[in-house]
Amino acid sequence: MEPTKTALIVGASGVIGKNLTNYLRSLPGWRVIGTSRKLLPGNVETVVVDLLDEADVVAQFAGLDTVTR
C-alpha cells in the first residue's frame, strides 16, 4: 500500500518519539520520517538536522511539502 499520510516525528530517538514511530510504522498508509542529530537505528527514514540551526532546517526540509502534525 502506498503511503497516503506523512508524519514527521521530532525527537524520534526519545522514548515517546521512538514509540510513536514504531506505532505509526505498524499502520498501513503512513510514511514516517524521524528527525535526529544522527541516523536512527533500524529501517527508519531519518532527516539528520540540527533544529537550532535555521539554515540547516530550511535545507533539510526543503522537499517535504505535506506533513501531518
Stockholm file with secondary structure:
# STOCKHOLM 1.0

chainA/1-69         MEPTKTALIVGASGVIGKNLTNYLRSLPGWRVIGTSRKLLPGNVETVVVDLLDEADVVAQFAGLDTVTR
#=GR chainA/1-69 SS CCCCEEEEEETTTSHHHHHHHHHHHHSTTEEEEEEESSCCSSSCEEEECCTTCHHHHHHHTTTCCCCBC
#=GC SS_cons        CCCCEEEEEETTTSHHHHHHHHHHHHSTTEEEEEEESSCCSSSCEEEECCTTCHHHHHHHTTTCCCCBC
//
